[in-house]
């Protein structure tokens, strides 16, 4: 267990009444309130929402494609935080297919990375601008079987933080782990969440 587990912001349905749980992971320089704001746009009425706060508002200090050692020990601690949240959700009686990951930017990268290192049938993985983490992708890090878990990655084709090549490589790796992956890539250069992404996620992942 981590000695300094971060504060977790909760919203939506109480865990005792919810049928699904969304772990919502904010981006660099943001906070749980910012990622929780998606609740106004996504179909999350049946969900308990859990959003941890990153230390100093950052899950790791450098680019998600920096040399791996540069982002330690922060990256490993962040992965442990997510793991402890997931284990606690399981202890409360939820199965993996009732658990969803929702992240933006740095939080999207962390969502994809955690799910892929612990692949199983989740309710869904929703990554608004993100890719798997590491200077180079190392397939040996990833294990398990997604068993058809729906995964969404949306981004600009020229995002300033997340290269399209890494998104494409991440999608292919996750497909090999058994995920059903959909990517929506937009012609603009904005680092943002678009209405088209919200609509796709609501229709194809959060509609059941």
Backbone as ProteinMPNN parsed JSONL, in Angstrom:
{"seq_chain_A": "XXXXXXXXXXXXXXXXXXXXXXXXXXXXXXXXXXXXXXXXXXXXXXXXXXXXXXXXXXXXXXXXXXXXXXXXXXXXXXXXXXXXXXXXXXXXXXXXXXXXXXXXXXXXXXXXXXXXXXXXXXXXXXXXXXXXXXXXXXXXXXXXXXXXXXXXXXXXXXXXXXXXXXXXXXXXXXXXXXXXXXXXXXXXXXXXXXXXXXXXXXXXXXXX", "coords_chain_A": {"N_chain_A": [[0.832, -1.209, 0.0], [0.413, 2.272, -0.695], [1.991, 4.842, 1.149], [1.125, 7.434, 1.117], [-1.632, 7.798, 0.001], [-3.441, 9.413, -2.515], [-5.953, 12.015, -2.3], [-9.23, 11.114, -3.193], [-11.645, 12.143, -5.336], [-15.135, 11.892, -5.33], [-18.115, 11.224, -7.145], [-21.354, 11.172, -8.805], [-23.28, 8.149, -8.684], [-23.654, 6.595, -5.45], [-21.258, 4.159, -4.4], [-22.455, 1.913, -3.313], [-24.859, 1.764, -4.587], [-24.445, 1.949, -7.303], [-24.132, 0.506, -10.6], [-21.999, 0.458, -12.205], [-18.569, 1.569, -12.427], [-16.561, 4.383, -12.942], [-13.252, 5.19, -13.383], [-11.677, 8.115, -13.327], [-9.223, 9.993, -14.833], [-7.245, 12.712, -14.552], [-5.556, 15.265, -16.577], [-2.152, 16.577, -17.057], [-1.322, 19.214, -14.872], [-3.899, 19.653, -14.159], [-6.896, 18.749, -12.313], [-9.004, 16.633, -10.195], [-11.589, 17.784, -10.351], [-11.701, 18.948, -12.857], [-11.645, 16.778, -14.716], [-13.889, 15.461, -13.826], [-15.798, 17.132, -14.789], [-16.603, 16.159, -17.209], [-18.772, 14.648, -16.717], [-21.043, 16.037, -17.267], [-21.454, 15.731, -19.931], [-21.028, 13.107, -20.8], [-22.62, 9.868, -20.828], [-23.196, 8.952, -17.91], [-24.928, 8.26, -15.892], [-25.53, 5.939, -14.408], [-23.284, 5.425, -13.037], [-20.767, 5.184, -10.465], [-18.384, 7.611, -9.768], [-14.921, 8.011, -9.658], [-12.122, 9.913, -8.97], [-8.803, 10.334, -8.757], [-6.289, 12.528, -7.326], [-3.382, 13.726, -8.779], [-0.021, 13.92, -7.56], [1.222, 17.124, -7.107], [-0.212, 17.794, -9.315], [0.566, 16.258, -11.514], [1.129, 13.203, -13.158], [3.475, 12.036, -13.936], [6.752, 13.376, -14.515], [7.88, 14.13, -17.044], [7.616, 14.009, -20.698], [5.387, 11.491, -22.008], [6.759, 9.892, -23.664], [9.364, 10.104, -23.0], [12.717, 9.007, -21.997], [12.42, 6.056, -20.079], [13.45, 5.966, -17.427], [13.541, 8.613, -16.7], [11.029, 9.348, -15.887], [10.629, 8.072, -13.544], [10.631, 7.986, -9.904], [7.955, 8.547, -10.186], [6.12, 7.66, -12.168], [5.785, 4.867, -11.657], [4.684, 5.009, -9.089], [2.297, 6.286, -9.671], [1.027, 4.377, -11.251], [0.675, 2.476, -9.286], [-1.107, 3.759, -7.62], [-3.442, 3.793, -9.22], [-3.798, 1.042, -9.428], [-4.364, 0.336, -6.764], [-6.778, 1.638, -6.409], [-8.368, 0.21, -8.219], [-8.235, -2.357, -7.083], [-9.573, -1.864, -4.683], [-12.116, -1.268, -5.657], [-12.818, -3.782, -6.665], [-12.913, -5.17, -4.255], [-15.204, -4.15, -3.224], [-17.095, -5.495, -4.552], [-17.434, -5.232, -7.314], [-17.095, -6.394, -10.672], [-14.582, -6.801, -13.267], [-15.671, -6.104, -15.748], [-17.436, -4.172, -15.097], [-16.033, -1.937, -14.693], [-14.708, 1.11, -15.815], [-12.355, 3.108, -17.594], [-11.533, 6.503, -17.848], [-9.829, 9.047, -19.357], [-7.927, 12.063, -19.895], [-5.407, 13.349, -21.986], [-2.432, 13.331, -20.27], [-3.66, 11.756, -18.369], [-5.124, 10.097, -20.047], [-3.095, 8.638, -21.255], [-2.11, 7.264, -19.01], [-4.361, 5.754, -18.355], [-4.61, 4.036, -20.603], [-2.174, 2.701, -20.413], [-2.221, 1.431, -17.867], [-4.483, -0.268, -18.154], [-3.611, -1.885, -20.273], [-1.375, -3.15, -19.25], [-2.625, -4.76, -17.526], [-4.503, -6.42, -18.804], [-7.845, -7.334, -19.308], [-11.332, -8.183, -19.428], [-12.734, -5.223, -19.45], [-15.235, -2.677, -18.776], [-14.874, -0.526, -20.478], [-12.362, 1.511, -22.102], [-11.538, 4.761, -22.263], [-9.899, 7.117, -23.961], [-9.041, 10.275, -24.25], [-7.038, 11.746, -26.28], [-4.219, 10.254, -26.135], [-1.624, 7.752, -25.581], [0.157, 4.603, -25.328], [2.664, 4.31, -22.771], [6.13, 5.146, -22.73], [9.56, 5.331, -23.829], [10.119, 3.718, -26.001], [7.834, 1.384, -27.371], [7.284, -1.539, -25.585], [6.399, -4.622, -26.046], [6.535, -6.785, -24.28], [5.868, -5.862, -21.792], [3.172, -5.973, -21.506], [0.274, -7.81, -20.7], [-2.197, -10.436, -20.5], [-5.685, -10.592, -21.544], [-7.868, -8.698, -23.331], [-10.373, -9.474, -24.128], [-12.248, -8.442, -25.937], [-12.786, -5.889, -24.946], [-14.035, -2.612, -25.327], [-12.185, 0.034, -26.66], [-11.416, 3.42, -26.867], [-9.726, 5.935, -28.646], [-9.171, 9.248, -29.149], [-7.984, 12.057, -31.04], [-5.983, 14.853, -32.262], [-4.502, 14.937, -35.533], [-2.066, 16.088, -35.497], [-1.192, 16.513, -32.851], [0.322, 18.374, -30.215], [1.503, 17.065, -28.124], [1.098, 14.3, -28.285], [2.12, 12.097, -30.559], [0.777, 11.018, -33.718], [1.76, 8.627, -34.692], [2.398, 7.161, -32.379], [-0.111, 6.797, -31.258], [-1.276, 5.151, -33.218], [0.42, 2.905, -33.088], [-0.056, 2.116, -30.464], [-2.764, 1.444, -30.583], [-2.661, -0.778, -32.304], [-1.163, -2.585, -30.767], [-2.869, -2.975, -28.586], [-5.032, -4.126, -29.855], [-3.92, -6.595, -30.498], [-3.886, -7.654, -28.021], [-6.452, -8.311, -27.707], [-8.389, -6.302, -27.604], [-11.148, -4.274, -28.718], [-10.606, -1.726, -30.708], [-11.171, 1.665, -31.393], [-10.25, 4.484, -33.213], [-10.458, 7.975, -33.488], [-9.382, 10.446, -35.467], [-8.565, 13.793, -35.899], [-8.473, 16.629, -38.129], [-7.651, 19.052, -37.15], [-5.441, 20.979, -34.935], [-5.806, 20.968, -32.243], [-5.51, 20.522, -28.729], [-7.616, 18.934, -27.148], [-10.999, 17.982, -26.154], [-13.413, 16.841, -28.291], [-16.748, 17.468, -29.572], [-17.578, 15.467, -31.324], [-16.155, 13.271, -30.408], [-17.243, 12.873, -27.864], [-19.875, 12.196, -28.599], [-19.429, 9.794, -30.006], [-18.367, 8.103, -28.039], [-20.476, 8.064, -26.177], [-22.442, 6.752, -27.686], [-21.305, 4.271, -28.432], [-19.872, 3.101, -26.313], [-20.834, 3.868, -23.772], [-23.5, 3.326, -23.803], [-24.851, 1.113, -22.87]], "CA_chain_A": [[0.0, 0.0, 0.0], [1.113, 3.543, -0.687], [1.9, 5.555, 2.417], [0.409, 8.684, 0.914], [-2.664, 7.639, -1.017], [-3.993, 10.737, -2.774], [-7.375, 12.235, -2.106], [-10.035, 10.671, -4.321], [-12.912, 12.844, -5.45], [-16.214, 10.976, -5.703], [-19.335, 11.853, -7.654], [-22.246, 10.199, -9.405], [-24.007, 7.263, -7.773], [-22.861, 5.972, -4.387], [-20.769, 2.837, -4.79], [-23.393, 0.896, -2.843], [-26.03, 1.73, -5.465], [-24.037, 1.99, -8.711], [-23.91, -0.746, -11.322], [-20.739, 0.609, -12.928], [-17.638, 2.528, -11.823], [-15.613, 5.019, -13.854], [-12.048, 5.787, -12.81], [-11.454, 9.27, -14.195], [-7.839, 10.385, -14.575], [-7.044, 14.048, -15.119], [-4.323, 15.547, -17.294], [-1.111, 17.351, -16.39], [-1.685, 20.57, -14.48], [-5.333, 19.731, -13.88], [-7.313, 18.193, -11.023], [-10.191, 15.785, -10.36], [-12.78, 18.541, -10.719], [-11.691, 19.188, -14.303], [-12.043, 15.562, -15.425], [-15.264, 15.18, -13.429], [-16.674, 17.972, -15.594], [-17.124, 15.374, -18.329], [-20.031, 14.057, -16.286], [-22.143, 16.804, -17.86], [-21.54, 15.422, -21.36], [-21.007, 11.666, -21.015], [-23.751, 9.13, -20.256], [-22.641, 8.316, -16.723], [-25.956, 8.32, -14.854], [-25.536, 4.73, -13.588], [-21.917, 5.222, -12.581], [-20.012, 5.852, -9.412], [-17.219, 8.249, -10.39], [-13.774, 8.145, -8.764], [-11.056, 10.665, -9.636], [-7.681, 10.64, -7.87], [-5.492, 13.734, -7.566], [-1.954, 13.473, -8.942], [0.874, 14.747, -6.766], [1.628, 18.331, -7.841], [-1.031, 17.824, -10.537], [1.239, 15.572, -12.623], [1.302, 11.776, -12.894], [4.902, 11.796, -14.17], [7.267, 14.722, -14.763], [8.289, 14.464, -18.41], [6.772, 13.469, -21.754], [5.1, 10.06, -21.881], [7.705, 9.201, -24.534], [10.726, 10.357, -22.51], [13.359, 7.79, -21.477], [11.622, 5.54, -18.97], [14.034, 6.296, -16.124], [13.3, 10.024, -16.393], [9.706, 9.508, -15.28], [10.576, 7.342, -12.277], [9.667, 6.941, -9.498], [6.579, 9.061, -10.228], [5.266, 6.823, -13.007], [5.452, 3.631, -10.942], [3.781, 5.355, -7.993], [0.991, 6.581, -10.258], [0.438, 3.089, -11.622], [0.266, 1.818, -8.047], [-2.321, 4.446, -7.164], [-4.562, 3.278, -10.005], [-3.994, -0.36, -9.07], [-5.021, 0.25, -5.464], [-8.177, 2.027, -6.612], [-9.045, -0.919, -8.874], [-8.384, -3.442, -6.105], [-10.617, -1.468, -3.74], [-13.388, -1.429, -6.364], [-13.098, -5.22, -6.665], [-13.279, -5.58, -2.891], [-16.57, -3.702, -2.988], [-17.992, -6.404, -5.249], [-17.549, -4.998, -8.752], [-16.258, -7.193, -11.569], [-13.804, -5.971, -14.193], [-16.488, -5.569, -16.839], [-18.198, -3.027, -14.574], [-15.062, -0.864, -14.468], [-14.36, 1.896, -16.998], [-11.306, 4.12, -17.437], [-11.74, 7.7, -18.661], [-8.71, 9.949, -19.11], [-7.564, 13.07, -20.894], [-4.003, 13.699, -22.116], [-1.607, 12.491, -19.412], [-4.569, 10.785, -17.777], [-5.463, 9.122, -21.083], [-1.924, 7.758, -21.374], [-2.067, 6.397, -17.831], [-5.482, 4.823, -18.484], [-4.254, 3.03, -21.599], [-1.029, 1.921, -19.917], [-2.643, 0.538, -16.78], [-5.375, -1.295, -18.686], [-2.866, -2.811, -21.132], [-0.512, -3.978, -18.405], [-3.515, -5.617, -16.744], [-5.597, -6.62, -19.751], [-8.953, -8.246, -19.027], [-12.561, -7.585, -19.948], [-13.236, -4.046, -18.751], [-16.396, -2.08, -19.421], [-14.361, 0.286, -21.571], [-11.23, 2.402, -21.861], [-11.817, 5.962, -23.051], [-8.684, 7.926, -23.905], [-9.096, 11.511, -25.024], [-5.662, 12.137, -26.615], [-3.23, 9.513, -25.355], [-1.006, 6.556, -26.139], [0.897, 3.824, -24.344], [3.768, 5.087, -22.207], [7.488, 4.624, -22.816], [10.38, 5.865, -24.918], [9.766, 2.792, -27.069], [6.851, 0.407, -26.909], [7.866, -2.841, -25.247], [5.253, -5.535, -25.931], [6.671, -7.74, -23.178], [5.286, -5.272, -20.573], [1.72, -6.074, -21.52], [-0.16, -9.19, -20.532], [-3.618, -10.644, -20.306], [-6.549, -10.617, -22.711], [-8.957, -7.733, -23.175], [-11.637, -10.18, -24.369], [-13.182, -7.579, -26.647], [-13.014, -4.59, -24.286], [-14.025, -1.476, -26.247], [-11.194, 1.068, -26.359], [-11.525, 4.588, -27.736], [-8.672, 6.952, -28.603], [-9.439, 10.375, -30.039], [-6.891, 13.035, -30.99], [-5.607, 15.569, -33.472], [-3.455, 14.257, -36.309], [-0.803, 16.764, -35.218], [-1.221, 16.972, -31.472], [1.657, 18.828, -29.806], [2.041, 16.201, -27.08], [0.926, 12.873, -28.575], [2.262, 11.855, -32.003], [-0.157, 10.073, -34.314], [2.425, 7.327, -34.825], [2.299, 6.433, -31.116], [-1.506, 6.378, -31.14], [-1.494, 4.018, -34.108], [1.147, 1.746, -32.549], [-0.766, 1.706, -29.247], [-3.996, 0.783, -31.0], [-2.333, -2.105, -32.838], [-0.75, -3.456, -29.665], [-4.05, -3.321, -27.796], [-5.812, -5.077, -30.655], [-3.283, -7.904, -30.355], [-4.257, -8.134, -26.687], [-7.857, -8.676, -27.718], [-9.304, -5.167, -27.461], [-11.781, -3.689, -29.894], [-10.1, -0.355, -30.623], [-11.612, 2.659, -32.361], [-9.558, 5.768, -33.133], [-10.981, 9.094, -34.265], [-8.296, 11.407, -35.62], [-9.131, 15.006, -36.473], [-7.528, 17.403, -38.937], [-7.212, 20.255, -36.438], [-4.242, 20.819, -34.107], [-6.214, 21.327, -30.888], [-5.336, 19.554, -27.644], [-8.914, 19.153, -26.526], [-11.996, 16.927, -26.333], [-14.353, 17.364, -29.267], [-18.12, 16.977, -29.484], [-17.673, 14.205, -32.064], [-15.637, 12.219, -29.54], [-18.262, 12.659, -26.844], [-21.0, 11.5, -29.208], [-19.045, 8.415, -30.335], [-18.231, 7.36, -26.782], [-21.819, 7.854, -25.621], [-23.184, 5.808, -28.513], [-20.69, 2.959, -28.621], [-19.292, 2.524, -25.095], [-21.61, 4.182, -22.573], [-24.925, 3.237, -24.13], [-25.51, -0.105, -22.398]], "C_chain_A": [[0.867, 1.259, 0.0], [0.926, 4.223, 0.664], [1.064, 6.816, 2.28], [-0.565, 8.55, -0.246], [-3.321, 8.988, -1.258], [-5.478, 10.809, -2.453], [-8.12, 11.798, -3.363], [-11.366, 11.399, -4.284], [-13.968, 11.875, -5.963], [-17.423, 11.773, -6.163], [-20.211, 10.761, -8.254], [-22.985, 9.383, -8.355], [-23.106, 6.819, -6.634], [-22.423, 4.577, -4.835], [-21.746, 1.736, -4.411], [-24.6, 0.747, -3.77], [-25.664, 1.624, -6.947], [-23.915, 0.587, -9.298], [-22.597, -0.728, -12.1], [-19.879, 1.651, -12.205], [-16.72, 3.078, -12.906], [-14.46, 5.605, -13.05], [-11.612, 6.881, -13.775], [-10.11, 9.911, -13.84], [-7.523, 11.691, -15.316], [-5.693, 14.192, -15.824], [-3.333, 16.352, -16.474], [-1.582, 18.775, -16.085], [-3.15, 20.748, -14.138], [-5.634, 19.101, -12.52], [-8.562, 17.354, -11.23], [-11.441, 16.54, -10.794], [-12.853, 18.737, -12.229], [-12.146, 17.951, -15.072], [-13.47, 15.169, -15.063], [-16.268, 16.018, -14.229], [-17.253, 17.247, -16.792], [-18.458, 14.72, -17.995], [-21.231, 14.766, -16.907], [-22.397, 16.399, -19.311], [-21.601, 13.923, -21.66], [-22.188, 11.001, -20.305], [-23.267, 8.308, -19.062], [-23.643, 8.254, -15.568], [-25.916, 7.113, -13.91], [-24.202, 4.486, -12.885], [-21.619, 5.864, -11.233], [-18.743, 6.384, -10.07], [-16.129, 8.457, -9.347], [-12.647, 8.831, -9.522], [-9.947, 10.998, -8.642], [-6.966, 11.919, -8.281], [-4.023, 13.354, -7.679], [-1.149, 14.407, -8.049], [1.371, 15.904, -7.613], [0.97, 18.391, -9.219], [-0.363, 17.177, -11.749], [1.478, 14.111, -12.244], [2.738, 11.322, -13.117], [5.469, 13.089, -14.743], [7.531, 15.102, -16.209], [7.294, 13.9, -19.424], [6.534, 11.978, -21.54], [6.003, 9.224, -22.786], [9.151, 9.522, -24.168], [11.378, 9.033, -22.121], [12.685, 7.34, -20.186], [12.139, 5.987, -17.607], [13.735, 7.741, -15.718], [11.97, 10.241, -15.666], [9.532, 8.71, -13.988], [11.125, 8.209, -11.144], [8.2, 7.343, -9.653], [5.656, 8.149, -11.026], [4.837, 5.554, -12.272], [4.493, 3.894, -9.784], [2.373, 5.64, -8.521], [0.28, 5.301, -10.678], [-0.056, 2.352, -10.382], [-0.994, 2.441, -7.482], [-3.539, 3.894, -7.901], [-4.851, 1.832, -9.623], [-4.723, -0.488, -7.736], [-6.488, 0.672, -5.549], [-8.952, 0.862, -7.224], [-9.254, -2.059, -7.89], [-9.477, -3.124, -5.088], [-12.004, -1.607, -4.366], [-13.785, -2.908, -6.392], [-13.561, -5.687, -5.286], [-14.703, -5.163, -2.537], [-17.571, -4.48, -3.84], [-18.152, -6.198, -6.737], [-16.624, -5.924, -9.528], [-15.588, -6.279, -12.585], [-14.664, -5.359, -15.291], [-17.438, -4.467, -16.386], [-17.31, -1.804, -14.364], [-14.685, -0.212, -15.795], [-13.23, 2.859, -16.632], [-11.621, 5.276, -18.374], [-10.606, 8.67, -18.347], [-8.511, 10.937, -20.243], [-6.072, 13.335, -20.825], [-3.125, 12.789, -21.246], [-2.453, 11.407, -18.739], [-5.018, 9.726, -18.774], [-4.323, 8.129, -21.262], [-1.878, 6.769, -20.215], [-3.199, 5.366, -17.875], [-5.137, 3.688, -19.436], [-3.155, 2.112, -21.071], [-1.466, 0.95, -18.825], [-3.503, -0.596, -17.329], [-4.601, -2.326, -19.501], [-1.89, -3.671, -20.348], [-1.325, -4.969, -17.575], [-4.745, -5.964, -17.578], [-6.572, -7.695, -19.279], [-10.198, -7.583, -19.588], [-13.023, -6.455, -19.032], [-14.508, -3.563, -19.443], [-15.991, -1.238, -20.611], [-13.164, 1.098, -21.125], [-11.385, 3.572, -22.815], [-10.649, 6.923, -22.887], [-8.827, 9.125, -24.835], [-7.68, 12.045, -25.16], [-4.647, 11.433, -25.714], [-2.676, 8.331, -26.117], [-0.3, 5.803, -25.033], [2.208, 4.517, -24.003], [5.107, 4.378, -22.378], [8.251, 5.249, -23.972], [10.167, 5.028, -26.182], [8.73, 1.829, -26.515], [7.522, -0.95, -26.73], [6.727, -3.835, -25.039], [5.337, -6.492, -24.75], [6.098, -7.194, -21.862], [3.813, -5.62, -20.414], [1.276, -7.533, -21.497], [-1.659, -9.251, -20.311], [-4.364, -10.639, -21.63], [-7.716, -9.674, -22.461], [-10.335, -8.328, -23.446], [-12.692, -9.271, -24.993], [-13.521, -6.268, -25.973], [-13.018, -3.465, -25.32], [-13.055, -0.393, -25.771], [-11.357, 2.19, -27.371], [-10.316, 5.496, -27.536], [-9.023, 8.029, -29.622], [-8.342, 11.412, -29.911], [-6.815, 13.823, -32.288], [-4.537, 14.782, -34.214], [-2.088, 14.892, -36.096], [-0.805, 17.328, -33.804], [0.202, 17.309, -30.998], [2.303, 17.912, -28.778], [2.05, 14.713, -27.456], [1.007, 12.635, -30.078], [1.261, 10.808, -32.508], [0.467, 8.681, -34.435], [2.332, 6.511, -33.54], [0.85, 5.972, -30.876], [-1.759, 5.135, -31.979], [-0.809, 2.755, -33.586], [0.459, 1.21, -31.297], [-2.031, 0.939, -29.6], [-3.715, -0.624, -31.509], [-1.936, -3.069, -31.724], [-1.957, -3.891, -28.845], [-4.975, -4.271, -28.546], [-5.242, -6.484, -30.526], [-3.561, -8.509, -28.987], [-5.757, -8.428, -26.582], [-8.845, -7.555, -27.536], [-9.961, -4.83, -28.795], [-11.484, -2.193, -29.843], [-10.653, 0.505, -31.75], [-10.816, 3.936, -32.146], [-10.291, 6.783, -34.004], [-9.897, 10.163, -34.293], [-8.801, 12.604, -36.425], [-8.056, 15.862, -37.14], [-7.017, 18.65, -38.234], [-5.945, 19.965, -35.63], [-4.552, 21.103, -32.639], [-5.979, 20.171, -29.905], [-6.566, 19.671, -26.767], [-9.783, 17.914, -26.671], [-13.109, 17.499, -27.196], [-15.744, 16.746, -29.094], [-18.276, 15.639, -30.197], [-17.169, 13.022, -31.235], [-16.66, 11.856, -28.464], [-19.41, 11.829, -27.414], [-20.651, 10.053, -29.518], [-18.986, 7.565, -29.066], [-19.605, 7.071, -26.168], [-22.579, 6.767, -26.382], [-22.635, 4.401, -28.442], [-20.124, 2.316, -27.346], [-20.195, 2.714, -23.886], [-23.104, 4.03, -22.774], [-25.604, 2.01, -23.554], [-25.352, -0.258, -20.895]], "O_chain_A": [[1.926, 1.294, 0.626], [-0.157, 4.186, 1.248], [0.375, 7.218, 3.218], [-0.358, 9.106, -1.324], [-3.722, 9.651, -0.301], [-6.161, 9.79, -2.35], [-7.681, 12.085, -4.477], [-12.123, 11.285, -3.32], [-13.73, 11.13, -6.913], [-17.715, 12.849, -5.642], [-19.864, 9.58, -8.22], [-23.277, 9.876, -7.266], [-21.899, 6.678, -6.832], [-23.146, 3.9, -5.566], [-21.852, 0.731, -5.114], [-25.283, -0.276, -3.743], [-26.506, 1.244, -7.761], [-23.633, -0.382, -8.592], [-22.139, -1.759, -12.591], [-20.389, 2.498, -11.472], [-16.166, 2.317, -13.699], [-14.669, 6.416, -12.148], [-11.223, 6.599, -14.908], [-9.886, 10.319, -12.701], [-7.537, 11.746, -16.546], [-4.809, 13.348, -15.68], [-3.622, 16.76, -15.349], [-2.164, 19.447, -16.937], [-3.598, 21.861, -13.859], [-4.743, 18.942, -11.685], [-9.13, 17.355, -12.322], [-12.266, 15.997, -11.528], [-13.936, 18.696, -12.814], [-12.957, 18.066, -15.991], [-14.186, 14.607, -15.892], [-17.441, 15.659, -14.334], [-18.276, 17.662, -17.338], [-19.186, 14.289, -18.889], [-22.302, 14.177, -17.056], [-23.459, 16.699, -19.856], [-22.171, 13.52, -22.673], [-22.69, 11.513, -19.305], [-22.968, 7.121, -19.191], [-23.25, 8.202, -14.402], [-26.236, 7.251, -12.729], [-24.017, 3.466, -12.22], [-22.137, 6.93, -10.901], [-18.101, 5.676, -10.845], [-16.383, 9.012, -8.278], [-12.26, 8.381, -10.6], [-10.13, 11.853, -7.776], [-7.03, 12.338, -9.436], [-3.475, 12.726, -6.773], [-1.548, 15.547, -7.81], [1.884, 15.696, -8.713], [1.52, 18.96, -10.161], [-0.691, 17.512, -12.887], [1.967, 13.815, -11.154], [3.167, 10.322, -12.541], [4.74, 13.834, -15.398], [7.42, 16.274, -16.569], [6.248, 13.373, -19.044], [7.372, 11.284, -20.964], [6.016, 7.997, -22.693], [10.063, 9.241, -24.945], [10.679, 8.037, -21.933], [12.412, 8.155, -19.305], [11.353, 6.346, -16.731], [13.682, 8.055, -14.529], [11.813, 11.208, -14.92], [8.446, 8.67, -13.409], [11.979, 9.065, -11.374], [7.305, 6.577, -9.297], [4.528, 7.89, -10.606], [3.656, 5.207, -12.267], [3.594, 3.094, -9.526], [1.38, 5.277, -7.89], [-0.928, 5.162, -10.484], [-1.087, 1.681, -10.424], [-1.85, 1.746, -6.933], [-4.549, 3.565, -7.279], [-6.011, 1.438, -9.506], [-5.607, -1.333, -7.593], [-7.337, 0.128, -4.844], [-10.066, 0.562, -6.795], [-10.325, -2.664, -7.859], [-10.222, -4.014, -4.678], [-12.953, -2.014, -3.697], [-14.948, -3.246, -6.169], [-14.482, -6.495, -5.169], [-15.33, -5.752, -1.656], [-18.76, -4.161, -3.849], [-18.926, -6.912, -7.375], [-15.506, -6.205, -9.095], [-15.979, -5.122, -12.745], [-14.421, -4.231, -15.718], [-18.163, -3.894, -17.2], [-17.778, -0.76, -13.911], [-14.382, -0.896, -16.773], [-13.16, 3.358, -15.509], [-11.937, 5.068, -19.546], [-10.438, 9.073, -17.196], [-8.876, 10.681, -21.391], [-5.522, 13.524, -19.74], [-3.089, 11.58, -21.477], [-2.0, 10.276, -18.565], [-5.268, 8.582, -18.393], [-4.551, 6.928, -21.402], [-1.635, 5.579, -20.415], [-3.003, 4.22, -17.469], [-5.345, 2.517, -19.118], [-3.203, 0.896, -21.26], [-1.112, -0.229, -18.864], [-3.273, -1.761, -17.002], [-4.9, -3.518, -19.43], [-1.608, -4.803, -20.741], [-0.773, -5.903, -16.994], [-5.879, -5.822, -17.122], [-6.182, -8.802, -18.908], [-10.104, -6.505, -20.174], [-13.622, -6.692, -17.983], [-14.819, -3.986, -20.556], [-16.674, -1.229, -21.636], [-12.967, 1.345, -19.935], [-11.365, 3.395, -24.033], [-10.435, 7.477, -21.809], [-8.743, 8.994, -26.056], [-7.176, 12.72, -24.262], [-4.266, 11.953, -24.665], [-3.194, 7.955, -27.169], [-0.172, 6.309, -23.918], [2.79, 5.218, -24.831], [5.207, 3.165, -22.195], [7.658, 5.65, -24.974], [10.05, 5.563, -27.285], [8.747, 1.499, -25.329], [8.231, -1.434, -27.611], [6.148, -3.882, -23.954], [4.307, -6.963, -24.267], [5.867, -7.957, -20.924], [3.273, -5.566, -19.309], [1.84, -8.377, -22.193], [-2.3, -8.254, -19.981], [-3.757, -10.677, -22.701], [-8.46, -9.835, -21.494], [-11.35, -7.758, -23.044], [-13.868, -9.319, -24.631], [-14.461, -5.592, -26.391], [-12.087, -3.374, -26.119], [-13.106, 0.037, -24.619], [-11.428, 1.951, -28.576], [-9.928, 5.791, -26.405], [-9.156, 7.75, -30.813], [-7.819, 11.636, -28.82], [-7.483, 13.508, -33.273], [-3.76, 14.049, -33.604], [-1.066, 14.313, -36.465], [-0.458, 18.489, -33.592], [1.16, 16.614, -31.339], [3.515, 17.968, -28.575], [2.909, 13.959, -26.999], [0.058, 12.94, -30.8], [0.944, 9.844, -31.811], [-0.226, 7.674, -34.294], [2.201, 5.288, -33.6], [0.622, 4.882, -30.35], [-2.38, 4.18, -31.515], [-1.383, 1.667, -33.633], [0.396, -0.002, -31.089], [-2.336, -0.088, -28.993], [-4.446, -1.56, -31.184], [-2.329, -4.235, -31.738], [-2.053, -5.054, -28.453], [-5.625, -5.122, -27.939], [-5.994, -7.456, -30.454], [-3.483, -9.725, -28.809], [-6.264, -8.751, -25.508], [-10.031, -7.811, -27.332], [-9.395, -5.072, -29.861], [-12.053, -1.475, -29.021], [-10.608, 0.119, -32.918], [-10.717, 4.422, -31.019], [-10.694, 6.474, -35.125], [-9.54, 10.719, -33.255], [-9.389, 12.444, -37.495], [-6.886, 15.82, -36.761], [-6.039, 19.248, -38.682], [-5.438, 18.843, -35.639], [-3.65, 21.444, -31.874], [-6.221, 19.005, -30.22], [-6.574, 20.403, -25.777], [-9.355, 16.912, -27.244], [-13.685, 18.534, -26.862], [-15.892, 15.654, -28.545], [-19.018, 14.772, -29.736], [-17.69, 11.912, -31.344], [-16.905, 10.68, -28.193], [-19.863, 10.873, -26.785], [-21.481, 9.166, -29.32], [-19.497, 6.446, -29.033], [-19.86, 5.963, -25.697], [-23.281, 5.957, -25.776], [-23.398, 3.436, -28.397], [-19.92, 1.103, -27.312], [-20.312, 1.811, -23.057], [-23.891, 4.558, -21.989], [-26.814, 1.854, -23.717], [-25.843, -1.229, -20.318]]}, "name": "protein", "num_of_chains": 1, "seq": "XXXXXXXXXXXXXXXXXXXXXXXXXXXXXXXXXXXXXXXXXXXXXXXXXXXXXXXXXXXXXXXXXXXXXXXXXXXXXXXXXXXXXXXXXXXXXXXXXXXXXXXXXXXXXXXXXXXXXXXXXXXXXXXXXXXXXXXXXXXXXXXXXXXXXXXXXXXXXXXXXXXXXXXXXXXXXXXXXXXXXXXXXXXXXXXXXXXXXXXXXXXXXXXX"}
